[in-house]
Amino acid sequence: MPLHSANVGVATDAVTQDVDARWLMAYASSLNDPNPFYFDTHKHTILAHPVFPVCLEWTLSTAIANQPDVPRPTREESARAVHSAHDIHLYRPIEAGDRLSTKAILLEVRTQPSGGASIVRFDTHDVNSGELVVRTYQTGIYRGVRVEGTDQSVEVIPTPPESILKHPISHHDIEVPRGTAHIYTECARIWNPIHTDRAIALEAGLPDIILHGTATLAMAISRIVDEFADSEPTRISRLGCKFSGYVLMPDTLTLQCSANDSVISFQVQNGRGDLVIRKGFACIRQDD
């Protein structure tokens, strides 16, 4: 069954989740990020890593594709889906003690040369105040799957800031030990078997289990926070990238980044020299 553009506008019910220090600490630990903002309960309330919103959105990303009474891709077609791009807008920091409600809506379905593409928007609100805390745009590509109907969109999708590496370029090595995907899976509470079950990864056409793209993104953002934001995660207001490859384990990744005013541009290569993240960007709030 193809992707159906008539499904554009379909939304999930909201899911409410309590964010505690244990979850935030575990997520940062899975990234091997020792930043005290994620751990030091003596000095302040524990804060979330800037990529932590993916943990809140995971259950909705599967629910949006399995809404009742709407046509949806088959299991085989879903296996051809890849996470193509991510764009997180952070309106205020997430911290321990927050009670947050997240909802997803299918914004766009379109045809492109490699198959069908969809864009889902996730909105996360503070349950007590009603304040919008995070808004994320997630793009998925269904390789070789056609779209039924004309391209449809219910919203103008925001354009990411231009990401161009300029000199001087800084380089960081990121070690990814064997077992990282299993640790990230449990700490992020994101369960997708291609990251933990070798038989299923092979069935999906992969050479082995692979690291989550969001884990690779988060590891890169950790280094960017330290280098360009004085190790203060609250200064990241927006971040994103395009995913263009996969990471096997163990591996040593190479992060390249440079500052263009308040936008940090970056890309990540795996140990084989393949770009696994391209057109990465992180927007830094300037000091008052």
Summary of the structure (lengths in Angstrom):
residues: 288
radius of gyration: 18.4
end to end distance: 52.9
largest distance: 56.4
contacts: 955
relative contact order: 0.17
helix: 25%
strand: 36%
